[in-house]
């Protein structure tokens, strides 16, 4: 009897440990596991160089391709997770991280929450426009604003680190080692923001509790590395 009890204790222990291990979504050498959103192939422009997943705008027209250039990690969908990534943008750069994404829509933005990545310092100057707070780095784009003394965005061309911790009880956005935003998904406050904001006419926005991870092409060079996720 004791041997059976010990066996089940060890089984639970190893199952929990296995569940909490990091899953690397990028191997540093290839684009294996990745493809275009609503596509079976990788869009032109995305390459791996020196251990970094890059989007190079000058390469996007090298071959005929129809469709967007957002990419998804297609091997597995994730529900509750801790996601980590390192990234850098050029001056005026713009991108984002989508999660709980489903395919079949015209764009990830109308269905999937987005951890915003943008050059807070120079985007407005280069584009002769005003960057709204809800558009800035680490914000839950068009829903919750990342702000406060904890938020430090490095200058264009320098590496930043981002982390998303998602559970149905709480979502946390981290930037360069500091938590800069937290909110409760599907709360009354969440639904109110959705109903009066940018997504009021997007009925499927944020409704899925499980889905794909995606990286957004927003027409600027991009660089990503150390892309990994841990199931919670």
FENLIN-V439601 format. One line per field, one symbol per residue. ss: DSSP state (~ for helix, > for strand, _ for the rest). burial: # if it has 24 or more other C-alpha atoms within 12 Angstrom, else .. A space follows every 50 residues. Layout:
# FENLIN-V439601
ss=???
burial=???
This chain:
# FENLIN-V439601
ss=_~~~~~~~~~~~~~~~~~~__>>>_________>>>_________>>>>_ _>>>>_~~~___________>>>>>>>>__>>>>>>>>>____>>>>>>> >______~~~__>>>>>>____~~~~~_____~~~____>___>______ _________>>>>>>>____>>>>>__>>>>>>____~~~~~~~~~____ __________>>>>>______>>>>>>>>>>_
burial=......................####....#.#######.########.. .#####...#.......#######..######################## ###...#################..........##############... ####.#..#########...######.######.##...#..##....#. ...############################.
